[in-house]
Amino acid sequence: MIYDFRKLKEDTKGVEEWLRKEYTSIRTGVASTAILDGVQVESYGTRMPINQVANISTEDARSIRIAPWDKSQIKAVEKSIISAELGVSVNSDDKGVRVTFPELTSERRVMIIKAAKGKLEDARQTLRGVRDEIWTDIQNKEKEGGMGEDDKFRFKDEMQKIIDECGQNLEALFEKKEKEINA
């Protein structure tokens, strides 16, 4: 008998993608346009993602330039970024908005790393839930007579290898983010 681990693999990929996405929203000392992904701008009576009303580019290691396609939207873009409380300074001129990333203090770095560890722990908790769900399914299949006890433990070992690999990937994502924060 062969156990289908596709659902487990999809779920572990989902956990990795979630953590990767969460880490893009955590600010480091380096300018990253991904920090603006969640910012919504009031444009012509509707709220729109900032990347749908402006061109966003990195000017240098510590600043981002946002050039709205309609120059009358500059104040709305500036207001949206300020209200998002991203911990950045915002200045506008006739060309658009400049977002500057201030130097991180050691206190702030510790707080950001702690937040990143919290996200890592959330991902690990989700991973444990996925593992428990698959293990329960394997045990139920054995009780129904769909597999023998040897198969059950072989599938448990295969499952654990997939879980361990995902855990290592999550840890690598955290270590990479920690290096970015401390750089």
C-alpha positions as CSV (number, residue, x, y, z in Angstrom):
1,M,0.0,0.0,0.0
2,I,1.1,3.5,-0.8
3,Y,0.0,6.6,1.2
4,D,-0.6,9.8,-0.7
5,F,1.5,12.6,0.8
6,R,0.4,15.3,-1.7
7,K,-1.9,17.1,0.8
8,L,1.0,17.1,3.3
9,K,3.4,18.5,0.8
10,E,0.9,21.2,-0.3
11,D,0.2,22.2,3.3
12,T,3.9,22.4,4.1
13,K,4.5,24.6,1.0
14,G,1.6,26.8,2.2
15,V,3.2,27.2,5.6
16,E,6.5,28.2,4.0
17,E,4.8,30.7,1.7
18,W,2.9,32.2,4.5
19,L,6.0,32.8,6.6
20,R,7.9,34.2,3.6
21,K,5.0,36.6,3.0
22,E,4.9,37.6,6.7
23,Y,8.7,38.3,6.7
24,T,8.4,40.6,3.7
25,S,6.1,42.9,5.7
26,I,8.7,43.1,8.6
27,R,10.8,46.2,8.2
28,T,14.6,46.0,8.2
29,G,17.1,48.8,7.8
30,V,17.1,48.3,4.1
31,A,14.5,49.7,1.7
32,S,12.1,47.1,0.4
33,T,9.0,47.8,-1.7
34,A,7.3,44.8,-0.2
35,I,6.6,46.8,2.9
36,L,4.0,48.8,1.0
37,D,2.0,45.7,-0.2
38,G,-0.6,46.2,2.5
39,V,-1.1,49.9,2.0
40,Q,-4.4,51.0,0.5
41,V,-4.9,54.4,-1.1
42,E,-8.1,56.4,-1.3
43,S,-8.4,57.0,-5.0
44,Y,-11.5,58.4,-6.7
45,G,-13.8,57.2,-4.0
46,T,-12.5,53.6,-3.7
47,R,-9.6,52.1,-1.7
48,M,-6.9,50.6,-4.0
49,P,-3.5,48.9,-3.4
50,I,-0.8,51.5,-3.7
51,N,0.8,49.6,-6.6
52,Q,-2.3,50.1,-8.7
53,V,-2.2,53.9,-8.5
54,A,1.6,54.5,-8.6
55,N,5.0,53.3,-9.8
56,I,7.1,52.1,-6.9
57,S,10.9,51.8,-7.2
58,T,13.9,51.7,-4.9
59,E,16.0,54.8,-5.1
60,D,18.9,53.6,-2.9
61,A,19.5,51.2,0.0
62,R,17.4,53.4,2.4
63,S,14.7,55.0,0.3
64,I,11.8,54.2,-2.0
65,R,10.2,56.5,-4.6
66,I,6.5,56.4,-5.3
67,A,5.4,58.2,-8.4
68,P,1.6,58.3,-8.7
69,W,0.3,58.2,-12.3
70,D,-2.1,61.0,-11.5
71,K,-0.1,63.7,-9.7
72,S,-3.3,64.8,-7.8
73,Q,-3.0,61.6,-5.9
74,I,0.4,62.5,-4.2
75,K,-1.3,63.7,-1.0
76,A,-3.5,60.7,-0.8
77,V,-0.5,58.3,-1.2
78,E,1.4,60.2,1.5
79,K,-1.5,60.1,3.9
80,S,-2.0,56.4,3.3
81,I,1.6,55.6,4.1
82,I,1.6,57.7,7.2
83,S,-1.6,56.1,8.5
84,A,-0.2,52.6,7.9
85,E,2.4,53.3,10.6
86,L,5.2,51.5,9.0
87,G,8.0,53.2,11.0
88,V,9.3,55.1,8.0
89,S,9.5,58.8,7.3
90,V,7.5,60.1,4.4
91,N,8.2,63.3,2.3
92,S,6.4,64.5,-0.8
93,D,7.4,66.7,-3.7
94,D,6.1,67.6,-7.1
95,K,7.3,64.2,-8.5
96,G,5.8,62.0,-5.9
97,V,6.5,60.6,-2.5
98,R,9.8,59.5,-1.0
99,V,9.8,56.9,1.8
100,T,13.0,56.8,3.9
101,F,13.9,54.0,6.1
102,P,15.6,55.2,9.3
103,E,18.6,53.5,10.8
104,L,17.4,50.8,13.2
105,T,18.4,51.2,16.9
106,S,19.6,48.1,18.8
107,E,16.4,48.1,20.8
108,R,14.3,48.2,17.7
109,R,16.3,45.4,16.1
110,V,15.7,43.2,19.2
111,M,11.9,44.0,19.0
112,I,11.8,43.1,15.3
113,I,13.7,39.9,15.8
114,K,11.3,39.0,18.6
115,A,8.4,39.6,16.2
116,A,10.1,37.5,13.5
117,K,10.5,34.6,16.1
118,G,6.8,34.9,16.9
119,K,5.9,34.5,13.2
120,L,8.3,31.5,13.1
121,E,6.6,29.9,16.1
122,D,3.2,30.5,14.5
123,A,4.4,28.7,11.4
124,R,5.8,25.8,13.5
125,Q,2.5,25.5,15.3
126,T,0.6,25.3,12.0
127,L,3.1,22.7,10.9
128,R,2.5,20.6,14.0
129,G,-1.3,20.8,13.3
130,V,-0.7,19.5,9.7
131,R,1.5,16.7,11.0
132,D,-1.1,15.7,13.6
133,E,-3.9,15.7,11.0
134,I,-1.9,13.4,8.6
135,W,-0.9,11.1,11.5
136,T,-4.5,10.7,12.5
137,D,-5.4,9.9,8.9
138,I,-2.7,7.2,8.8
139,Q,-3.9,5.7,12.1
140,N,-7.5,5.6,10.9
141,K,-6.5,3.9,7.6
142,E,-4.7,1.2,9.7
143,K,-7.8,0.7,11.9
144,E,-10.0,0.4,8.9
145,G,-7.7,-2.4,7.7
146,G,-6.2,-0.4,4.8
147,M,-2.6,-1.0,5.9
148,G,-0.6,-3.1,8.3
149,E,1.3,-1.8,11.4
150,D,4.6,-1.9,9.6
151,D,3.2,0.3,6.8
152,K,1.8,2.7,9.4
153,F,5.2,3.2,11.0
154,R,6.9,3.4,7.6
155,F,4.5,6.2,6.6
156,K,5.0,7.9,9.9
157,D,8.7,8.0,9.2
158,E,8.1,9.4,5.7
159,M,5.7,12.0,7.0
160,Q,8.3,13.0,9.7
161,K,11.0,13.5,7.0
162,I,8.7,15.9,5.1
163,I,7.9,17.7,8.3
164,D,11.5,18.0,9.3
165,E,12.5,19.3,5.9
166,C,9.8,22.0,6.1
167,G,11.0,22.8,9.7
168,Q,14.5,23.3,8.4
169,N,13.2,25.6,5.6
170,L,11.3,27.7,8.1
171,E,14.4,28.0,10.3
172,A,16.4,29.0,7.2
173,L,13.9,31.7,6.4
174,F,14.1,33.1,10.0
175,E,17.9,33.0,9.9
176,K,18.0,35.0,6.7
177,K,15.5,37.6,8.0
178,E,17.6,37.8,11.2
179,K,20.7,38.6,9.2
180,E,18.8,41.2,7.2
181,I,17.6,42.9,10.4
182,N,21.1,42.9,12.0
183,A,22.8,44.1,8.8
